[in-house]
């Protein structure tokens, strides 16, 4: 199964970068995951119009990197929440269907509504708001947890 994570924002603090690289390395056994970062939009002001313009800019940059024939899975607080076991089961079904999964993580203002509508399914890590750089680590950990559950590797407790 091919996995891609598209994320807004470049450069991560060293501790988050180390965790990201650790989970990417762990996922190599399952086929690996590619992480593509796009630049965050510069916002000239704090108005709603400025934020929408920034979201549109980011959405356009993200669209350039969506692999063809992939199942687009944006992350948003309005998306579907699943337990780790449910997520692993869904990952197994996608794997059996031969899907190329493309997860999309927005920046500080989230994702443009058009990009959310493009998604085959929208996922949520929960009702809390997390820093967008930390979401990468959380998603990678859940992908690794799902992999270990599917493969029967002791990790999940």
LUMRO-309470 format. One record per residue: residue in three letters; x, y, z of N, C-alpha, C in turn. Coordinates in steps of 0.001 Angstrom, whole numbers, plus 500000, padded with zeros to 6 digits. Layout:
BEGIN
+---------+--------+--------+--------+--------+--------+--------+--------+--------+--------+
! residuo !    n.x !    n.y !    n.z !   ca.x !   ca.y !   ca.z !    c.x !    c.y !    c.z !
+---------+--------+--------+--------+--------+--------+--------+--------+--------+--------+
!     ALA !      X !      Y !      Z !      X !      Y !      Z !      X !      Y !      Z !
...
+---------+--------+--------+--------+--------+--------+--------+--------+--------+--------+
//
This chain:
BEGIN
+---------+--------+--------+--------+--------+--------+--------+--------+--------+--------+
! residuo !    n.x !    n.y !    n.z !   ca.x !   ca.y !   ca.z !    c.x !    c.y !    c.z !
+---------+--------+--------+--------+--------+--------+--------+--------+--------+--------+
!     UNK ! 500845 ! 498831 ! 500000 ! 500000 ! 500000 ! 500000 ! 500891 ! 501232 ! 500000 !
!     UNK ! 500590 ! 502161 ! 499132 ! 501339 ! 503406 ! 499084 ! 500663 ! 504427 ! 499993 !
!     UNK ! 501482 ! 505127 ! 500752 ! 500994 ! 506152 ! 501672 ! 501718 ! 507465 ! 501389 !
!     UNK ! 500953 ! 508534 ! 501292 ! 501508 ! 509867 ! 501126 ! 500856 ! 510777 ! 502146 !
!     UNK ! 501656 ! 511625 ! 502758 ! 501132 ! 512669 ! 503628 ! 501530 ! 514001 ! 503018 !
!     UNK ! 500542 ! 514808 ! 502689 ! 500777 ! 516170 ! 502227 ! 500513 ! 517090 ! 503408 !
!     UNK ! 501438 ! 517990 ! 503676 ! 501306 ! 518840 ! 504854 ! 501714 ! 520273 ! 504545 !
!     UNK ! 500956 ! 521203 ! 505092 ! 501286 ! 522620 ! 504967 ! 502316 ! 522964 ! 506031 !
!     UNK ! 503347 ! 523674 ! 505623 ! 504383 ! 524126 ! 506543 ! 505679 ! 523387 ! 506319 !
!     UNK ! 506747 ! 524136 ! 506385 ! 508082 ! 523544 ! 506207 ! 508900 ! 523814 ! 507443 !
!     UNK ! 509776 ! 522894 ! 507699 ! 510654 ! 523051 ! 508847 ! 509929 ! 522690 ! 510135 !
!     UNK ! 510551 ! 521841 ! 510885 ! 509965 ! 521400 ! 512147 ! 511022 ! 521521 ! 513231 !
!     UNK ! 510599 ! 521762 ! 514459 ! 511567 ! 521728 ! 515562 ! 512209 ! 520343 ! 515628 !
!     UNK ! 513462 ! 520296 ! 516056 ! 514234 ! 519048 ! 516065 ! 513510 ! 517874 ! 516736 !
!     UNK ! 512885 ! 518059 ! 517907 ! 512218 ! 516899 ! 518529 ! 511080 ! 516328 ! 517669 !
!     UNK ! 510289 ! 517199 ! 517026 ! 509206 ! 516707 ! 516171 ! 509764 ! 516073 ! 514903 !
!     UNK ! 510821 ! 516648 ! 514357 ! 511456 ! 516082 ! 513168 ! 511972 ! 514672 ! 513482 !
!     UNK ! 512579 ! 514507 ! 514652 ! 513105 ! 513192 ! 515044 ! 511980 ! 512165 ! 515157 !
!     UNK ! 510858 ! 512551 ! 515759 ! 509723 ! 511622 ! 515869 ! 509157 ! 511285 ! 514497 !
!     UNK ! 509041 ! 512283 ! 513652 ! 508535 ! 512062 ! 512297 ! 509421 ! 511070 ! 511557 !
!     UNK ! 510713 ! 511296 ! 511612 ! 511649 ! 510403 ! 510926 ! 511625 ! 508994 ! 511528 !
!     UNK ! 511462 ! 508897 ! 512841 ! 511396 ! 507591 ! 513494 ! 510210 ! 506787 ! 512968 !
!     UNK ! 509027 ! 507393 ! 512932 ! 507851 ! 506659 ! 512448 ! 507936 ! 506374 ! 510955 !
!     UNK ! 508513 ! 507284 ! 510183 ! 508698 ! 507006 ! 508760 ! 509617 ! 505790 ! 508582 !
!     UNK ! 510658 ! 505716 ! 509378 ! 511578 ! 504573 ! 509312 ! 510858 ! 503282 ! 509696 !
!     UNK ! 510068 ! 503317 ! 510747 ! 509324 ! 502130 ! 511177 ! 508365 ! 501648 ! 510094 !
!     UNK ! 507778 ! 502600 ! 509365 ! 506802 ! 502252 ! 508334 ! 507446 ! 501745 ! 507046 !
!     UNK ! 508771 ! 501786 ! 506957 ! 509454 ! 501271 ! 505769 ! 509130 ! 499801 ! 505532 !
!     UNK ! 508957 ! 499042 ! 506618 ! 508641 ! 497610 ! 506483 ! 507307 ! 497393 ! 505788 !
!     UNK ! 506401 ! 498353 ! 505943 ! 505080 ! 498217 ! 505340 ! 504958 ! 498885 ! 503991 !
!     UNK ! 506064 ! 499285 ! 503405 ! 506024 ! 499929 ! 502098 ! 506399 ! 501392 ! 502146 !
!     UNK ! 506470 ! 501942 ! 503344 ! 506925 ! 503322 ! 503503 ! 505820 ! 504346 ! 503344 !
!     UNK ! 506178 ! 505545 ! 503688 ! 505270 ! 506677 ! 503570 ! 506094 ! 507878 ! 503131 !
!     UNK ! 505580 ! 508602 ! 502153 ! 506287 ! 509808 ! 501732 ! 505594 ! 511014 ! 502357 !
!     UNK ! 506407 ! 511941 ! 502801 ! 505913 ! 513182 ! 503409 ! 506299 ! 514330 ! 502494 !
!     UNK ! 505295 ! 515051 ! 502009 ! 505518 ! 516189 ! 501128 ! 505040 ! 517437 ! 501853 !
!     UNK ! 505929 ! 518394 ! 501989 ! 505596 ! 519655 ! 502666 ! 505461 ! 520763 ! 501626 !
!     UNK ! 504448 ! 521593 ! 501806 ! 504296 ! 522783 ! 500962 ! 504356 ! 524012 ! 501854 !
!     UNK ! 504784 ! 525102 ! 501288 ! 504945 ! 526334 ! 502055 ! 503602 ! 526853 ! 502558 !
!     UNK ! 503633 ! 527346 ! 503772 ! 502471 ! 527998 ! 504356 ! 502305 ! 529364 ! 503681 !
!     UNK ! 501066 ! 529759 ! 503445 ! 500791 ! 531053 ! 502822 ! 501171 ! 532182 ! 503778 !
!     UNK ! 501680 ! 533241 ! 503200 ! 501936 ! 534440 ! 503998 ! 500631 ! 535213 ! 504050 !
!     UNK ! 500234 ! 535549 ! 505241 ! 498988 ! 536289 ! 505410 ! 499311 ! 537754 ! 505640 !
!     UNK ! 498747 ! 538592 ! 504766 ! 499037 ! 540021 ! 504875 ! 498260 ! 540672 ! 506010 !
!     UNK ! 497226 ! 540035 ! 506480 ! 496423 ! 540582 ! 507566 ! 495675 ! 539475 ! 508276 !
!     UNK ! 494883 ! 539864 ! 509239 ! 494180 ! 538874 ! 510055 ! 492687 ! 538819 ! 509733 !
!     UNK ! 492283 ! 539369 ! 508595 ! 490867 ! 539365 ! 508264 ! 490442 ! 537996 ! 507737 !
!     UNK ! 489159 ! 537757 ! 507725 ! 488625 ! 536494 ! 507201 ! 488987 ! 536342 ! 505724 !
!     UNK ! 488957 ! 537431 ! 504971 ! 489318 ! 537373 ! 503551 ! 490780 ! 536988 ! 503381 !
!     UNK ! 491653 ! 537514 ! 504238 ! 493078 ! 537156 ! 504178 ! 493269 ! 535674 ! 504467 !
!     UNK ! 492557 ! 535163 ! 505453 ! 492668 ! 533744 ! 505791 ! 492167 ! 532872 ! 504637 !
!     UNK ! 491055 ! 533253 ! 504024 ! 490520 ! 532478 ! 502893 ! 491478 ! 532502 ! 501714 !
!     UNK ! 492087 ! 533651 ! 501458 ! 493071 ! 533754 ! 500379 ! 494266 ! 532838 ! 500659 !
!     UNK ! 494706 ! 532821 ! 501917 ! 495806 ! 531944 ! 502311 ! 495445 ! 530475 ! 502161 !
!     UNK ! 494232 ! 530114 ! 502568 ! 493786 ! 528723 ! 502434 ! 493729 ! 528299 ! 500967 !
!     UNK ! 493280 ! 529210 ! 500107 ! 493207 ! 528911 ! 498676 ! 494611 ! 528702 ! 498100 !
!     UNK ! 495535 ! 529561 ! 498490 ! 496924 ! 529422 ! 498046 ! 497477 ! 528053 ! 498464 !
!     UNK ! 497279 ! 527698 ! 499733 ! 497776 ! 526418 ! 500233 ! 497109 ! 525240 ! 499523 !
!     UNK ! 495797 ! 525343 ! 499293 ! 495065 ! 524269 ! 498605 ! 495619 ! 524052 ! 497204 !
!     UNK ! 495905 ! 525136 ! 496510 ! 496466 ! 525018 ! 495160 ! 497834 ! 524348 ! 495188 !
!     UNK ! 498661 ! 524665 ! 496165 ! 499986 ! 524033 ! 496283 ! 499825 ! 522546 ! 496620 !
!     UNK ! 498887 ! 522233 ! 497512 ! 498661 ! 520829 ! 497886 ! 498162 ! 520017 ! 496687 !
!     UNK ! 497234 ! 520594 ! 495903 ! 496678 ! 519875 ! 494743 ! 497770 ! 519443 ! 493766 !
!     UNK ! 498808 ! 520246 ! 493657 ! 499903 ! 519918 ! 492740 ! 500596 ! 518608 ! 493108 !
!     UNK ! 500464 ! 518182 ! 494336 ! 501187 ! 517003 ! 494819 ! 500298 ! 515793 ! 495099 !
!     UNK ! 499007 ! 515894 ! 494824 ! 498119 ! 514758 ! 495063 ! 498403 ! 513694 ! 494011 !
!     UNK ! 498818 ! 512509 ! 494437 ! 499100 ! 511443 ! 493458 ! 497832 ! 511066 ! 492687 !
!     UNK ! 498000 ! 510809 ! 491397 ! 496859 ! 510392 ! 490587 ! 496312 ! 509069 ! 491116 !
!     UNK ! 495020 ! 508913 ! 491001 ! 494325 ! 507687 ! 491406 ! 494518 ! 507364 ! 492879 !
!     UNK ! 494672 ! 508395 ! 493708 ! 494805 ! 508133 ! 495137 ! 493488 ! 508444 ! 495837 !
!     UNK ! 493324 ! 507830 ! 496968 ! 492186 ! 508094 ! 497829 ! 492579 ! 509282 ! 498699 !
!     UNK ! 491923 ! 510407 ! 498514 ! 492272 ! 511636 ! 499223 ! 491583 ! 511664 ! 500580 !
!     UNK ! 492384 ! 511820 ! 501640 ! 491888 ! 511754 ! 503011 ! 492353 ! 512985 ! 503796 !
!     UNK ! 491616 ! 514092 ! 503690 ! 492004 ! 515264 ! 504472 ! 491697 ! 515064 ! 505955 !
!     UNK ! 492510 ! 515688 ! 506795 ! 492277 ! 515670 ! 508238 ! 491658 ! 517000 ! 508639 !
!     UNK ! 490570 ! 516918 ! 509394 ! 489848 ! 518109 ! 509819 ! 489041 ! 517748 ! 511057 !
!     UNK ! 488834 ! 518726 ! 511913 ! 488095 ! 518461 ! 513154 ! 486658 ! 518013 ! 512898 !
!     UNK ! 486125 ! 518291 ! 511703 ! 484761 ! 517879 ! 511381 ! 484695 ! 516475 ! 510800 !
!     UNK ! 485849 ! 515840 ! 510638 ! 485892 ! 514522 ! 510015 ! 485462 ! 513403 ! 510948 !
!     UNK ! 485555 ! 512203 ! 510432 ! 485156 ! 511007 ! 511177 ! 486243 ! 510625 ! 512177 !
!     UNK ! 485838 ! 510410 ! 513405 ! 486752 ! 509931 ! 514436 ! 486623 ! 508414 ! 514522 !
!     UNK ! 487765 ! 507763 ! 514674 ! 487789 ! 506308 ! 514804 ! 488724 ! 505928 ! 515938 !
!     UNK ! 488456 ! 504795 ! 516532 ! 489413 ! 504236 ! 517482 ! 490597 ! 503708 ! 516669 !
!     UNK ! 491680 ! 503401 ! 517346 ! 492845 ! 502838 ! 516656 ! 492501 ! 501507 ! 515993 !
!     UNK ! 491673 ! 500700 ! 516652 ! 491272 ! 499413 ! 516067 ! 490401 ! 499615 ! 514825 !
!     UNK ! 489485 ! 500576 ! 514885 ! 488653 ! 500865 ! 513718 ! 489514 ! 501372 ! 512560 !
!     UNK ! 490461 ! 502246 ! 512872 ! 491348 ! 502792 ! 511856 ! 492169 ! 501671 ! 511209 !
!     UNK ! 492677 ! 500757 ! 512013 ! 493436 ! 499625 ! 511475 ! 492563 ! 498777 ! 510550 !
!     UNK ! 491319 ! 498547 ! 510952 ! 490400 ! 497790 ! 510103 ! 490147 ! 498489 ! 508777 !
!     UNK ! 489973 ! 499802 ! 508825 ! 489769 ! 500571 ! 507596 ! 491022 ! 500544 ! 506729 !
!     UNK ! 492190 ! 500676 ! 507360 ! 493450 ! 500601 ! 506616 ! 493578 ! 499242 ! 505922 !
!     UNK ! 493183 ! 498187 ! 506601 ! 493242 ! 496839 ! 506009 ! 492328 ! 496757 ! 504782 !
!     UNK ! 491126 ! 497314 ! 504881 ! 490208 ! 497289 ! 503735 ! 490786 ! 498088 ! 502565 !
!     UNK ! 491356 ! 499264 ! 502854 ! 491971 ! 500060 ! 501794 ! 493152 ! 499310 ! 501181 !
!     UNK ! 493923 ! 498634 ! 502023 ! 495074 ! 497871 ! 501545 ! 494626 ! 496745 ! 500618 !
!     UNK ! 493587 ! 496023 ! 501007 ! 493071 ! 494924 ! 500191 ! 492530 ! 495431 ! 498857 !
!     UNK ! 492034 ! 496655 ! 498847 ! 491521 ! 497257 ! 497614 ! 492651 ! 497860 ! 496769 !
!     UNK ! 493876 ! 497819 ! 497287 ! 495017 ! 498339 ! 496544 ! 495055 ! 499851 ! 496448 !
!     UNK ! 494461 ! 500511 ! 497403 ! 494380 ! 501972 ! 497373 ! 495719 ! 502636 ! 497677 !
!     UNK ! 495984 ! 503729 ! 496987 ! 497085 ! 504632 ! 497338 ! 496437 ! 505721 ! 498187 !
!     UNK ! 496841 ! 505810 ! 499435 ! 496214 ! 506747 ! 500368 ! 497017 ! 508033 ! 500434 !
!     UNK ! 496308 ! 509140 ! 500341 ! 496938 ! 510452 ! 500420 ! 496239 ! 511250 ! 501524 !
!     UNK ! 496923 ! 511370 ! 502656 ! 496420 ! 512139 ! 503784 ! 496852 ! 513594 ! 503609 !
!     UNK ! 495971 ! 514523 ! 503960 ! 496282 ! 515941 ! 503801 ! 496093 ! 516655 ! 505131 !
!     UNK ! 497151 ! 517353 ! 505560 ! 497145 ! 518102 ! 506813 ! 497286 ! 519588 ! 506479 !
!     UNK ! 496360 ! 520381 ! 506938 ! 496398 ! 521815 ! 506680 ! 497351 ! 522538 ! 507614 !
!     UNK ! 497410 ! 523835 ! 507432 ! 498239 ! 524694 ! 508262 ! 497454 ! 525215 ! 509454 !
!     UNK ! 497891 ! 526338 ! 510013 ! 497245 ! 526881 ! 511210 ! 495759 ! 527198 ! 511037 !
!     UNK ! 495356 ! 527518 ! 509806 ! 493948 ! 527843 ! 509554 ! 493165 ! 526674 ! 508982 !
!     UNK ! 493774 ! 525495 ! 508927 ! 493074 ! 524318 ! 508425 ! 493229 ! 524151 ! 506927 !
!     UNK ! 492186 ! 523613 ! 506297 ! 492177 ! 523360 ! 504863 ! 491046 ! 524118 ! 504195 !
!     UNK ! 491254 ! 524498 ! 502953 ! 490226 ! 525188 ! 502177 ! 489031 ! 524245 ! 501994 !
!     UNK ! 487807 ! 524769 ! 502083 ! 486615 ! 523907 ! 501938 ! 486585 ! 523102 ! 500645 !
!     UNK ! 487095 ! 523647 ! 499546 ! 487108 ! 522895 ! 498281 ! 487972 ! 521649 ! 498394 !
!     UNK ! 489086 ! 521750 ! 499087 ! 489962 ! 520599 ! 499268 ! 489299 ! 519555 ! 500170 !
!     UNK ! 488578 ! 520011 ! 501185 ! 487840 ! 519077 ! 502042 ! 486777 ! 518329 ! 501237 !
!     UNK ! 486098 ! 519041 ! 500345 ! 485060 ! 518407 ! 499525 ! 485641 ! 517400 ! 498535 !
!     UNK ! 486889 ! 517603 ! 498120 ! 487532 ! 516676 ! 497186 ! 487811 ! 515317 ! 497832 !
!     UNK ! 487882 ! 515291 ! 499152 ! 488266 ! 514086 ! 499860 ! 487259 ! 512957 ! 499719 !
!     UNK ! 487775 ! 511741 ! 499662 ! 486919 ! 510551 ! 499655 ! 486309 ! 510348 ! 501027 !
!     UNK ! 487061 ! 510719 ! 502048 ! 486603 ! 510668 ! 503440 ! 487431 ! 511697 ! 504193 !
!     UNK ! 486819 ! 512352 ! 505147 ! 487540 ! 513301 ! 505995 ! 487699 ! 512659 ! 507360 !
!     UNK ! 488920 ! 512692 ! 507857 ! 489234 ! 512051 ! 509134 ! 489535 ! 513105 ! 510184 !
!     UNK ! 489285 ! 512741 ! 511436 ! 489579 ! 513624 ! 512561 ! 490370 ! 512851 ! 513604 !
!     UNK ! 491341 ! 513524 ! 514196 ! 492083 ! 512926 ! 515304 ! 491407 ! 513210 ! 516642 !
!     UNK ! 490272 ! 513893 ! 516594 ! 489518 ! 514178 ! 517809 ! 489031 ! 515611 ! 517826 !
!     UNK ! 488226 ! 515936 ! 518815 ! 487641 ! 517277 ! 518868 ! 488612 ! 518368 ! 519330 !
!     UNK ! 489755 ! 517978 ! 519875 ! 490721 ! 518980 ! 520318 ! 491473 ! 519566 ! 519133 !
!     UNK ! 491997 ! 520760 ! 519305 ! 492831 ! 521390 ! 518290 ! 494289 ! 521103 ! 518624 !
!     UNK ! 495034 ! 520622 ! 517622 ! 496446 ! 520321 ! 517793 ! 497269 ! 521217 ! 516881 !
!     UNK ! 498510 ! 521526 ! 517254 ! 499386 ! 522249 ! 516344 ! 499578 ! 521437 ! 515063 !
!     UNK ! 499513 ! 522104 ! 513920 ! 499561 ! 521364 ! 512658 ! 500854 ! 520574 ! 512485 !
!     UNK ! 501952 ! 521024 ! 513065 ! 503196 ! 520249 ! 512967 ! 503129 ! 518978 ! 513812 !
!     UNK ! 502436 ! 519027 ! 514926 ! 502292 ! 517857 ! 515783 ! 501352 ! 516823 ! 515163 !
!     UNK ! 500395 ! 517280 ! 514363 ! 499448 ! 516361 ! 513719 ! 500183 ! 515352 ! 512836 !
!     UNK ! 501280 ! 515774 ! 512220 ! 502067 ! 514848 ! 511395 ! 502535 ! 513658 ! 512235 !
!     UNK ! 503058 ! 513958 ! 513402 ! 503557 ! 512893 ! 514284 ! 502402 ! 512010 ! 514738 !
!     UNK ! 501291 ! 512616 ! 515128 ! 500134 ! 511836 ! 515581 ! 499618 ! 510923 ! 514472 !
!     UNK ! 499533 ! 511440 ! 513249 ! 499062 ! 510621 ! 512136 ! 500047 ! 509490 ! 511843 !
!     UNK ! 501329 ! 509802 ! 511805 ! 502330 ! 508767 ! 511551 ! 502284 ! 507670 ! 512616 !
!     UNK ! 502107 ! 508071 ! 513864 ! 502019 ! 507075 ! 514933 ! 500802 ! 506182 ! 514723 !
!     UNK ! 499678 ! 506763 ! 514356 ! 498469 ! 505963 ! 514138 ! 498612 ! 505059 ! 512916 !
!     UNK ! 499303 ! 505530 ! 511891 ! 499568 ! 504680 ! 510727 ! 500453 ! 503493 ! 511128 !
!     UNK ! 501456 ! 503759 ! 511951 ! 502316 ! 502678 ! 512422 ! 501536 ! 501717 ! 513320 !
!     UNK ! 500707 ! 502260 ! 514200 ! 499896 ! 501417 ! 515074 ! 498976 ! 500522 ! 514233 !
!     UNK ! 498355 ! 501089 ! 513209 ! 497489 ! 500302 ! 512330 ! 498287 ! 499203 ! 511641 !
!     UNK ! 499478 ! 499543 ! 511168 ! 500341 ! 498547 ! 510520 ! 500646 ! 497390 ! 511465 !
!     UNK ! 500995 ! 497714 ! 512713 ! 501338 ! 496645 ! 513664 ! 500115 ! 495791 ! 514000 !
!     UNK ! 498951 ! 496399 ! 514094 ! 497732 ! 495629 ! 514352 ! 497440 ! 494683 ! 513190 !
!     UNK ! 497562 ! 495189 ! 511968 ! 497297 ! 494372 ! 510790 ! 498283 ! 493211 ! 510690 !
!     UNK ! 499546 ! 493484 ! 511015 ! 500603 ! 492473 ! 510888 ! 500730 ! 491577 ! 512116 !
!     UNK ! 500012 ! 491902 ! 513203 ! 500107 ! 491109 ! 514422 ! 501417 ! 491332 ! 515175 !
!     UNK ! 502016 ! 492501 ! 514999 ! 503270 ! 492842 ! 515665 ! 502916 ! 493450 ! 517023 !
!     UNK ! 503512 ! 492974 ! 518101 ! 503204 ! 493537 ! 519421 ! 503633 ! 495007 ! 519511 !
!     UNK ! 502679 ! 495863 ! 519679 ! 502927 ! 497299 ! 519858 ! 501717 ! 497913 ! 520538 !
!     UNK ! 500540 ! 497610 ! 520015 ! 499285 ! 498172 ! 520512 ! 498930 ! 497548 ! 521855 !
!     UNK ! 498568 ! 498382 ! 522807 ! 498077 ! 497881 ! 524097 ! 496769 ! 498530 ! 524429 !
+---------+--------+--------+--------+--------+--------+--------+--------+--------+--------+
//
